[in-house]
Amino acid sequence: MQTTLYLDISSEQWPIVYRHEYNVRFMGLEKLHPFDAGKWGHVFKFLKTACLINEDTIAVPNEATEEDLLVVHTKKYLKSLKCSFNVATIAEVFPLCIVPNYLVQRSYLRPMRFQTGGSVLSGKLALERGWAINIGGGFHHCSGGKGGGFCVYADITLLIHFVFNHYPQTVQNVMIVDLDAHQGNGYQRDFKDNPNVYIMDVYNKGIYPFDKRAKEYINRKVELEHFTEDAEYLGKVAKNFDEALSEFSPQLIVYNAGTDILKGDSLGCLSVSPQGVIERDELVFRKVRTRNIPIVMLTSGGYLKKTAKIIATSIINLHEAGLINEPPRRY
């Protein structure tokens, strides 16, 4: 299929994907939600201040169209988003129920479609450059037919289907490494019994979504207790990732790098330190990059105000560690 999501970028641009329309602004209603609705813009600002990227050197994605979304989503589900009550239920911002849908589309769903387009583009860029980071995305609770848990579009499923459709000779197998604090039940339902998609999910078993059926589709399931700390967490991630890579040979890895594992995050209920998040991301990238497997990183969940700076610091650390390389400079 033809799509405007698979953009070409110049050699001077980083495979770091972002545009300012990612951020949600909705007459203050976004403040009723635990999610920092400007998190993605704050990450970009920190990276720009650190002189890593700027507006000219990032990859700017297009908005996912209805035709793009229909690669995975049902027409019935997309039609349901034209009802503000349904969107409010998914977003868990219930005052949206009384807001005209055209405003919901413009102020909430459109930013999510841009982030979804960013995830799809990141898949392409990772195959071209060896790595890519979408400063948004990671909506792992949404499947083709159902949204939930703040996740309205199934960007992970879309990313993978686009790669399978556009790179059939290059990519036969994809591994999802989901290290968000919550179980990624959306894509798990989409890829149930699919031998070409391997799922490793490390999550707190005592929090949303409690999706027992979706758990059956996880290839490597690592369930954590409340308040798990750095040493145990990093040890389990490292051990299970090594074992996953010995069981399955992917041509692309989709890394869902949620920061709701942080101590103090009331929705994740784990106790990983900021340094633990940075070490986790470096661990994942080091294991993948030394094997020359392309990797896409999505920022996913994270509900503390300090989250954006930690994400930016982690990306800077990946650069300083030589795990993501800057494009050649023009002189």
Residue pairs with C-beta under 8 A, 6 or more apart in sequence:
1 67
1 71
1 165
3 65
3 67
3 68
3 120
3 162
4 62
4 65
5 61
5 62
5 64
5 68
5 117
5 120
5 121
5 162
6 120
6 121
6 124
6 162
6 166
7 59
7 60
7 61
7 62
7 121
7 124
9 15
9 59
9 125
11 327
11 328
12 56
12 57
12 327
12 328
12 329
12 330
13 56
13 57
13 58
13 59
13 327
14 52
14 53
14 57
14 58
14 59
14 326
14 327
15 59
15 122
15 125
15 126
15 128
15 129
15 131
15 132
15 133
16 47
16 53
16 58
16 59
16 132
16 133
16 135
16 315
17 58
17 59
17 60
17 61
17 118
17 119
17 121
17 122
17 125
17 132
17 133
17 134
17 135
17 136
18 40
18 43
18 44
18 58
18 59
18 60
18 118
18 134
18 135
18 136
19 58
19 60
19 61
19 114
19 118
20 41
20 44
21 63
21 110
21 111
21 114
22 40
22 41
22 111
22 114
22 115
22 118
22 135
22 136
23 37
23 38
23 39
23 40
23 41
23 111
24 30
24 37
24 38
24 107
24 108
24 111
25 37
25 38
25 107
26 37
26 103
26 107
26 108
27 107
29 93
29 95
29 96
29 99
30 37
30 93
31 37
32 93
32 95
33 91
33 92
33 93
33 150
34 266
34 267
34 303
35 150
35 301
35 303
36 42
36 302
36 303
36 304
36 305
36 307
36 308
39 299
39 302
39 307
39 308
39 311
40 115
40 135
40 136
40 299
40 308
42 308
42 309
42 312
43 135
43 299
43 308
43 311
43 312
43 315
44 53
44 58
44 135
46 308
46 309
46 312
46 313
47 53
47 312
47 315
47 316
48 54
48 55
50 312
50 316
52 315
52 316
52 319
52 326
57 327
59 121
59 125
59 132
61 114
61 117
61 118
61 120
61 121
61 134
62 114
62 117
62 121
63 110
63 113
63 114
63 117
64 113
64 114
64 116
64 117
64 120
64 153
64 158
66 78
68 116
68 117
68 120
68 158
69 78
69 113
69 116
69 153
69 158
70 78
71 158
71 161
71 162
71 165
72 144
72 154
72 157
72 158
72 161
72 190
73 144
73 145
73 153
73 154
74 144
74 145
76 145
77 144
77 145
77 146
77 147
80 86
81 87
81 105
81 109
81 147
81 152
82 101
82 105
83 101
84 96
84 97
84 98
84 99
84 100
84 101
84 104
85 97
87 96
87 101
87 104
87 108
87 109
87 152
88 94
88 95
88 96
88 97
90 142
90 147
90 148
90 149
90 150
90 151
90 152
91 108
91 150
91 152
92 149
92 150
96 104
96 108
108 152
109 152
112 139
112 152
112 153
113 153
114 136
115 134
115 136
115 137
115 139
115 153
115 155
116 137
116 139
116 153
116 155
116 158
118 134
118 135
118 136
118 137
119 134
119 136
119 137
119 138
119 155
119 156
119 158
119 159
119 296
119 298
120 155
120 158
120 159
120 162
121 132
121 134
122 132
122 133
122 134
122 137
122 159
122 296
122 297
122 298
123 132
123 159
123 160
123 162
123 163
123 252
123 254
123 296
124 132
124 162
124 163
124 166
125 132
126 132
126 252
126 294
126 295
126 296
127 163
127 167
127 170
127 171
127 252
127 294
129 294
130 289
130 292
130 294
130 295
131 285
131 289
131 294
131 295
131 296
131 297
131 323
131 324
132 294
132 295
132 296
132 297
133 296
133 297
133 299
133 315
133 324
134 296
134 297
134 298
134 299
135 299
135 311
136 298
136 299
137 155
137 156
137 298
137 299
137 300
138 155
138 156
138 180
138 256
138 257
138 258
138 298
138 299
138 300
138 301
139 150
139 151
139 152
139 153
139 154
139 155
139 156
139 186
139 300
140 151
140 156
140 178
140 180
140 182
140 184
140 185
140 186
140 187
140 256
140 300
141 147
141 148
141 149
141 150
141 151
141 182
141 184
141 185
141 186
141 209
142 148
142 149
142 151
142 152
142 153
142 154
142 155
142 186
143 154
143 157
143 185
143 186
143 187
143 189
143 190
144 154
144 157
144 190
146 186
147 153
147 186
148 186
148 209
149 182
149 208
149 209
150 301
151 186
154 186
154 187
154 190
155 298
156 176
156 184
156 186
156 187
156 254
156 256
156 298
157 186
157 187
157 190
157 191
159 254
159 296
160 174
160 176
160 187
160 191
160 197
160 252
160 254
163 171
163 174
163 252
164 171
164 174
164 196
170 251
171 251
171 252
172 196
172 251
173 196
173 197
173 198
173 248
173 249
173 250
173 251
173 252
174 196
174 197
174 198
174 250
174 251
174 252
174 253
174 254
175 197
175 198
175 199
175 200
175 244
175 245
175 248
175 250
175 252
175 253
175 254
176 184
176 187
176 191
176 197
176 198
176 199
176 200
176 201
176 253
176 254
176 256
177 200
177 241
177 244
177 253
177 254
177 255
177 256
177 284
178 184
178 199
178 200
178 201
178 202
178 203
178 256
178 258
179 202
179 237
179 255
179 256
179 257
179 258
179 261
179 280
179 284
180 203
180 256
180 257
180 258
180 260
180 261
180 300
180 301
181 203
181 204
181 207
181 258
181 260
181 261
181 265
181 267
181 268
181 269
181 270
181 301
182 203
182 204
182 207
182 208
182 209
182 258
182 260
182 267
182 268
182 301
183 201
183 203
183 205
183 209
183 210
183 211
183 214
183 215
184 199
184 201
184 203
184 256
185 209
185 211
185 214
185 215
187 199
188 199
188 201
188 211
188 214
188 215
188 217
188 218
189 211
189 213
189 214
189 217
191 197
191 199
191 217
192 214
192 216
192 217
193 217
198 219
198 220
198 244
198 247
198 248
198 250
199 217
199 218
199 219
199 220
200 218
200 219
200 220
200 222
200 240
200 241
200 244
201 218
201 220
201 221
201 222
202 222
202 224
202 233
202 236
202 237
202 240
203 222
203 223
203 224
204 223
204 224
204 225
204 226
204 228
204 268
204 269
204 270
205 223
205 224
205 225
206 225
206 226
206 269
207 267
207 268
207 269
208 267
215 221
219 244
219 247
219 248
220 240
220 243
220 244
220 247
222 236
222 237
222 240
224 233
224 236
224 270
226 269
226 270
227 269
227 270
227 271
228 270
228 271
228 272
229 263
229 271
229 272
229 273
229 276
230 272
230 273
230 275
230 276
230 279
233 261
233 270
233 272
233 276
233 280
234 276
234 279
234 280
234 283
237 280
237 283
237 284
238 283
238 287
241 283
241 284
241 287
242 287
245 287
245 291
250 293
251 293
251 294
252 293
252 294
252 295
252 296
253 288
253 293
253 294
253 295
253 296
254 295
254 296
254 298
255 284
255 288
255 295
255 296
255 297
255 298
256 298
256 300
257 280
257 281
257 284
257 297
257 298
257 299
257 300
257 311
258 268
258 299
258 300
258 301
258 302
259 265
259 277
259 299
259 300
259 301
259 302
259 304
259 307
259 310
259 311
260 267
260 268
260 270
260 300
260 301
260 302
260 303
261 268
261 270
261 272
261 276
261 277
261 280
262 268
262 270
262 272
262 273
262 274
262 277
262 302
262 304
262 306
262 307
262 310
263 270
263 271
263 272
263 273
264 304
265 302
265 303
265 304
266 303
267 301
267 303
268 301
268 303
272 280
274 306
274 310
274 313
277 310
277 314
278 310
278 313
278 314
278 317
281 297
281 314
281 315
281 317
281 318
282 314
282 317
282 318
282 321
282 323
284 295
285 295
285 297
285 318
285 321
285 323
285 324
286 321
286 323
288 295
289 295
289 323
299 311
302 311
315 324
318 324
319 325
319 326
